[in-house]
């Protein structure tokens, strides 16, 4: 049984950022900044190439 799971990078980053904000609210500024930078990079270089398998 072969299970291939395609997970896009943006929702995964969002999930991790949300958990970090809940655990350490003081990191909110850094987490938001890093998230926006990552989403911008993904948008510039095309999100189709960023898939984890």
N, C-alpha and C positions, 0 to 999 in steps of 0.2 A: 504494500500500500504506500504510494508515493503522495505526500501532501505538499503541494507547492502553495506557499502563501505569499501573495504580492502585497507589500505594504508600502504605500507612498510615504515619502519622507516628511511632507508638510504635516499630515495628521499626527504622525509619530512625534515630531518636534512639538506640536501643540499640546499633546498629551503630557509629555515630559515637563514642558513649561508650566502647565496647569498644576501638576503635582508639586513642582518645586515652589510655586507661588503659595500653595496651601501650606506647605511645610515651613517655608521661610519667607513670610511676606516682605521682609526688608530687602530681599533680593529682586523685588518686582522690577525696578528700573533696569537692572542688568539683564534679567531674563527677557523683558520686552525688547530691549535693544538687540540682543543676540538673535531673538526670534525674527525680528524685522530684517536684520541683515541676512539671515539664512533664507528667508522667503524671497528677498530681493535677488540673491544670488541664484536661487532656483529659477526665478522668473526670467532672469537675464540669459541663463544658459539652457533653458528649456527643461521643464519638469519631467519630460518623458524619459530622460536618461537616468533619473534618480529613483530607482526602485530597488528595494531590498528583497531578496528572494530566499 
